[in-house]
Amino acid sequence: MNLVRQASGDLFPTDVPIPASQMIGRADDIRDVTAALLGATNLVMAGPRRTGKTSVCEAALTRCRRRGCYVTRLDLFRIADAGELAEALALGVIANRSASHRIIRRARELGRAALSATQASAMLKLQRELGDAIEFAITPGGAAQDPARALDLALALPERVAVADGRRLVLFFDEFQELASERRPYGDPDAVTNRMRAIFQRSTSVSHLFAGSLEHVMRDLFAPQQRAFSGFGSFHTLRPIPAEDWRTGLRERFAADECTIGDAALDRLVSLGEGHPRATMRIAQQTHLVSVQLAQRMIDLDIVELGHQAALNGDRPTMEQTVETIRRLHKNALLVARTVALGQPLPRRLAPAIRDRTLKRLEHAGLLEHPARGEWRIVNPLLAEYLRQLDPYT
């Protein structure tokens, strides 16, 4: 037996996109997304945070790359404005050409004067071939001088590179709903999406993948007929992960550290996670950590319960912030959220219009989901448990 225990966070990662080799129950989603992108189909993936969208998308991009595609990923959470988006997009596209990328990186870091004669010649050739968007890749902050023009040039660059090199390019926008956020980071959303659609619909060698964690915003961007992106991409909804897949996958993870988990304990862990990817992995992670602390390799019901409580305690600061967010949504929002978490009927004293408005606000905030008519539930089962334990008079 190996006396050195494996790290719980490595066995059960929770706060980073998970590699395909470590994912549980997502093989069909990865296969379908990959096939669509390779087949020149644009896709839209919308759903709550921490449910596996980014992990599936990145796994599909990896497969596309192995099949000879260029890939570029942009996370709009991390990109502040239109100029920065243009620069990031140009750099991301050029990164698919290793030799060109090395020259541009040297020019960005040391200036054009640091380029050798051969490199300077290659840079001029690259600019003639791909146009002025290369200038924004070379000059840090240069796109800020005319961000609208820079963004238009950068948006057209994927098609130019794909055609020049005879490759399909997959362009992935993560957290795409940021484009329509209140602060309008990239300019007027309607104007930006109109320009994007005009360029993207002519980019026949590029497959576009859009993911977002505010489903109602994503649907508003891509579904209504008056929207620029109406009909541009097919929606892909992640499948629920079957309980049996969770049992098989989690048992294998525990076994990787020479741990055995009893059937009752495994069933309890899966039940507590309610199929939510991040919550299930978080409970499993903390359960494993408890086993390490107790120097136990047999995972029983008691260790799972301790792991569940540790997961709740570890997420408590986030839960407290979430409760404050709920309070700000509506004066009755916490009452409604806690009632849903308890599985109780909503109070009769709430007028139907107020009840429905509050439910919708909670749904739009990504905290509630509406799986069937008349049915509501908290997306994150750890948040649901926190709300159940919350003193209603605090």
C-alpha atoms as one frame of an Amber mdcrd trajectory, in Angstrom:
protein
   0.000   0.000   0.000   1.269   3.468  -0.896   1.716   5.466   2.323   1.714
   8.814   0.509  -1.895   9.884  -0.104  -2.935  11.608  -3.298  -4.116  15.218
  -3.079  -7.883  15.522  -2.697  -8.007  18.513  -5.034  -6.225  16.554  -7.762
  -8.552  13.558  -7.478 -11.684  15.705  -7.298 -11.017  19.118  -8.923 -13.777
  21.680  -8.412 -12.632  25.194  -9.263 -10.976  24.800 -12.661 -12.156  23.331
 -15.977 -11.721  19.574 -15.752  -9.655  17.721 -18.385 -11.585  15.194 -20.447
  -9.633  12.367 -18.805 -11.065  13.344 -15.406 -14.637  14.095 -16.427 -17.493
  11.900 -15.329 -20.488  11.234 -17.563 -19.784  13.829 -20.268 -18.509  11.609
 -23.091 -21.669  11.993 -25.195 -21.692  15.780 -24.828 -18.016  16.063 -25.812
 -18.577  13.775 -28.802 -21.621  15.718 -30.039 -20.059  19.154 -29.589 -16.885
  18.033 -31.357 -18.831  16.561 -34.258 -20.886  19.727 -34.673 -17.843  22.017
 -34.676 -15.943  19.814 -37.110 -19.065  19.809 -39.258 -19.088  23.631 -39.539
 -22.038  24.037 -37.152 -22.167  26.970 -34.750 -23.243  26.097 -31.207 -24.685
  27.923 -28.206 -24.381  26.412 -24.733 -26.256  28.114 -21.889 -26.678  27.030
 -18.288 -25.795  27.841 -14.677 -22.205  28.269 -13.554 -20.219  25.291 -12.285
 -22.223  22.719 -14.271 -19.484  21.718 -16.705 -20.022  23.922 -19.776 -16.461
  25.197 -20.015 -14.985  21.750 -19.310 -17.045  20.187 -22.114 -16.219  23.017
 -24.520 -12.490  22.845 -23.821 -12.484  19.054 -24.178 -14.220  19.438 -27.544
 -11.673  22.080 -28.608  -8.861  19.697 -27.716 -10.390  17.016 -29.929 -10.850
  19.509 -32.750  -7.191  20.498 -32.474  -6.171  16.840 -32.678  -8.232  16.599
 -35.870  -6.192  19.397 -37.447  -8.285  22.446 -36.555  -6.986  25.722 -35.238
  -8.686  26.760 -31.985  -9.012  30.083 -30.160 -10.626  30.575 -26.746 -11.737
  33.906 -25.251 -13.156  34.322 -21.742 -15.197  37.527 -21.700 -15.126  37.586
 -17.902 -11.431  38.452 -18.228 -11.602  40.974 -21.086 -12.403  44.525 -20.070
 -13.310  46.376 -23.274 -13.488  46.280 -27.069  -9.828  47.199 -27.562  -8.689
  44.451 -25.222 -11.036  41.995 -26.935  -9.584  42.870 -30.344  -6.054  42.396
 -29.052  -6.841  39.111 -27.286  -8.612  37.743 -30.351  -5.769  38.664 -32.706
  -3.192  37.108 -30.381  -5.310  33.992 -29.858  -5.732  33.405 -33.568  -2.050
  33.991 -34.386  -1.046  31.637 -31.560  -2.124  28.779 -33.855   0.883  29.624
 -36.034   3.814  28.903 -33.775   6.486  30.660 -35.856   4.378  33.816 -36.316
   3.427  33.750 -32.650   7.066  33.698 -31.569   7.888  36.728 -33.712   4.895
  38.702 -32.462   5.636  37.839 -28.850   9.214  39.076 -29.274   8.001  42.297
 -30.903   5.476  42.865 -28.086   8.017  42.265 -25.348  11.099  43.980 -26.786
   9.840  46.215 -29.591  10.220  45.931 -33.357  13.832  47.058 -33.174  14.674
  43.785 -31.419  13.656  41.748 -34.469  16.353  40.323 -36.683  16.305  41.169
 -40.379  14.751  37.776 -41.108  12.118  38.258 -38.428  11.313  41.792 -39.596
  10.866  40.494 -43.139   8.585  37.724 -41.887   6.585  40.309 -39.934   6.030
  42.454 -43.029   4.962  39.397 -44.982   2.527  38.472 -42.224   0.978  41.950
 -42.239   0.579  41.892 -46.035  -1.050  38.470 -45.814  -3.418  39.035 -42.898
  -3.991  42.767 -42.810  -3.994  45.492 -40.166  -5.292  43.253 -37.355  -1.696
  42.073 -36.939  -0.776  45.566 -35.793  -2.989  45.176 -32.742  -1.274  41.916
 -31.897   2.160  43.542 -32.146   1.421  46.743 -30.211   0.115  46.319 -26.630
  -2.740  48.750 -26.087  -2.745  49.874 -29.714  -6.314  48.740 -30.295  -7.548
  51.232 -27.664  -6.962  54.126 -30.077  -9.877  52.993 -32.289 -11.504  50.018
 -30.540 -14.473  49.670 -32.913 -12.256  49.439 -35.999  -9.792  47.190 -34.174
 -12.553  44.804 -33.171 -13.933  44.611 -36.709 -10.478  43.761 -38.056  -9.865
  41.191 -35.330 -13.238  39.519 -35.856 -12.394  38.996 -39.529  -8.936  37.583
 -38.756  -9.996  33.975 -37.921 -11.421  33.474 -41.407  -8.359  35.016 -43.065
  -5.999  32.707 -41.165  -8.184  29.642 -41.698  -8.371  30.239 -45.449  -4.683
  31.081 -45.779  -3.651  27.869 -44.002  -6.394  25.575 -45.287  -7.597  24.785
 -41.752 -10.951  24.978 -40.005 -10.748  27.310 -37.013 -12.944  26.897 -33.937
 -13.588  30.177 -32.112 -14.897  29.773 -28.554 -16.411  32.690 -26.619 -16.867
  31.773 -22.960 -19.261  33.803 -20.755 -20.623  35.431 -23.888 -23.504  37.036
 -21.947 -20.975  39.635 -20.708 -21.381  41.309 -24.073 -24.917  42.315 -23.007
 -24.129  43.193 -19.383 -25.242  46.523 -17.939 -21.802  48.093 -18.203 -21.692
  47.421 -21.982 -17.955  46.645 -22.014 -17.683  46.313 -25.803 -20.116  49.053
 -26.777 -23.815  48.953 -27.554 -24.767  45.229 -27.546 -27.041  45.517 -30.569
 -24.397  47.329 -32.591 -21.663  44.859 -31.584 -23.765  41.771 -32.334 -24.831
  43.240 -35.690 -21.166  43.680 -36.637 -20.282  40.237 -35.337 -23.074  38.568
 -37.294 -22.153  40.410 -40.486 -18.564  39.153 -40.203 -19.267  35.679 -38.825
 -21.816  34.743 -41.480 -19.120  35.255 -44.116 -16.583  33.222 -42.111 -17.341
  29.863 -43.671 -14.084  28.276 -42.487 -14.768  29.158 -38.839 -17.015  27.296
 -36.395 -18.262  29.463 -33.545 -18.976  28.196 -30.039 -20.724  30.468 -27.516
 -21.132  29.554 -23.837 -22.844  31.578 -21.131 -23.908  31.126 -17.542 -26.988
  33.386 -17.624 -29.369  31.334 -19.709 -32.044  34.000 -20.114 -29.480  36.482
 -21.476 -28.050  33.913 -23.874 -31.497  33.021 -25.148 -32.324  36.695 -25.568
 -29.155  37.139 -27.648 -29.734  34.135 -29.917 -33.464  33.328 -30.020 -35.659
  36.390 -30.809 -36.102  37.110 -34.511 -35.151  40.756 -34.097 -31.732  39.844
 -32.685 -28.684  39.816 -34.950 -27.736  36.295 -33.833 -31.224  34.853 -34.283
 -30.861  31.394 -35.838 -27.081  31.689 -36.039 -26.253  28.809 -33.706 -27.887
  25.600 -32.510 -28.455  25.315 -28.772 -26.752  22.393 -27.063 -28.018  21.473
 -23.595 -25.761  19.400 -21.387 -27.271  16.057 -20.493 -27.868  15.220 -16.827
 -25.134  12.917 -15.539 -26.761   9.583 -14.600 -26.363   8.446 -11.009 -24.710
   5.239 -12.204 -22.055   7.237 -14.052 -21.382   9.158 -10.850 -21.070   5.923
  -8.878 -18.655   4.398 -11.372 -16.562   7.546 -11.777 -16.326   8.397  -8.084
 -15.504   4.829  -7.114 -12.627   4.881  -9.631 -11.342   8.186  -8.222 -11.313
   6.876  -4.671  -9.649   3.669  -5.869  -6.850   5.755  -7.420  -5.801   6.511
  -3.835  -6.366   2.899  -2.791  -9.607   3.874  -1.045 -12.708   1.683  -0.899
 -16.120   3.295  -0.595 -19.085   1.251   0.563 -22.238   1.077  -1.553 -24.361
   2.899   1.034 -21.748   5.636   1.429 -21.411   6.027  -2.333 -25.189   6.229
  -2.783 -25.359   8.870  -0.066 -22.603  10.948  -1.656 -24.316  10.852  -5.057
 -27.655  11.715  -3.458 -26.199  14.715  -1.625 -24.706  16.030  -4.870 -28.061
  15.745  -6.697 -26.237  15.358  -9.995 -24.724  18.854  -9.809 -21.132  18.484
 -11.099 -19.362  20.981  -8.880 -21.317  20.127  -5.712 -20.848  16.388  -6.172
 -17.115  16.752  -6.769 -16.797  19.170  -3.854 -18.462  16.731  -1.443 -16.304
  13.883  -2.797 -13.185  16.046  -2.463 -13.911  16.918   1.157 -14.892  13.328
   1.931 -11.516  12.178   0.643  -9.773  14.897   2.641 -11.534  13.717   5.806
 -10.344  10.182   5.086  -6.778  11.494   4.786  -7.079  13.400   8.054  -8.421
  10.282   9.788  -5.839   8.035   8.083  -8.701   5.900   6.757  -8.954   4.248
   3.351 -12.398   2.776   3.907 -15.013   5.446   3.131 -18.189   4.841   5.127
 -21.381   6.822   5.727 -19.895   8.741   8.652 -16.964   9.962   6.560 -19.317
  11.039   3.759 -21.430  13.034   6.239 -18.292  14.683   7.597 -17.204  15.452
   4.037 -20.592  16.991   3.259 -20.387  19.231   6.328 -16.815  20.198   5.428
 -17.974  21.167   1.929 -20.711  23.356   3.445 -18.280  24.970   5.862 -15.721
  25.602   3.150 -18.292  27.269   0.901 -19.881  29.284   3.718 -18.347  32.678
   2.772 -19.651  32.241  -0.778 -23.065  31.201   0.543 -23.231  34.268   2.772
 -22.503  36.508  -0.208 -25.142  34.661  -2.234 -27.731  35.249   0.498 -26.953
  38.978   0.373 -27.411  38.865  -3.406 -30.769  37.144  -2.900 -31.864  39.819
  -0.415 -31.082  42.527  -2.973 -33.169  40.874  -5.697 -36.486  41.428  -3.897
 -37.678  41.864  -0.333 -39.369  38.440  -0.541 -36.575  36.699  -2.461 -34.929
  35.029   0.547 -38.295  33.760   1.788 -39.055  32.308  -1.643 -35.584  30.786
  -2.073 -35.645  29.179   1.371 -39.164  27.830   0.794 -38.047  26.240  -2.478
 -34.987  24.774  -0.742 -37.244  23.225   1.925 -39.511  21.748  -0.749 -42.539
  23.537   0.706 -45.398  25.309  -1.079 -44.847  29.021  -1.487 -46.627  31.128
   1.143 -50.228  31.953   0.254 -49.758  35.486   1.549 -47.610  36.274  -1.497
 -49.680  37.612  -4.377 -49.232  35.474  -7.517 -47.674  38.378  -9.441 -45.114
  39.014  -6.684 -44.377  35.300  -6.350 -43.826  34.879 -10.093 -41.696  38.017
 -10.342 -39.511  36.861  -7.458 -39.098  33.372  -8.889 -38.062  34.832 -12.233
 -35.502  37.124 -10.628 -33.990  34.175  -8.789 -33.948  32.174 -12.018 -32.332
  35.004 -13.976 -29.667  35.271 -11.287 -28.808  31.617 -11.973 -29.925  30.486
  -8.503 -33.164  28.676  -9.375 -34.056  26.368 -12.227 -37.481  25.460 -13.553
 -37.257  21.830 -14.728 -41.023  21.325 -15.170 -44.308  23.171 -14.929 -44.954
  24.133 -11.326 -41.556  22.793 -10.221 -38.690  24.929  -8.966 -35.403  23.971
  -7.320 -32.174  25.537  -6.157 -29.465  24.908  -8.774 -26.674  24.287  -6.264
 -27.575  21.588  -3.694 -24.975  22.947  -1.262 -26.709  26.328  -1.384 -30.045
  24.566  -0.893 -28.706  22.874   2.252 -27.285  26.169   3.520 -30.682  27.827
   3.024 -32.440  24.977   4.830 -30.139  25.464   7.815 -30.443  29.246   7.754
 -32.260  30.897  10.649 -35.326  32.461   8.952 -35.288  35.374  11.416 -31.713
  36.490  10.678
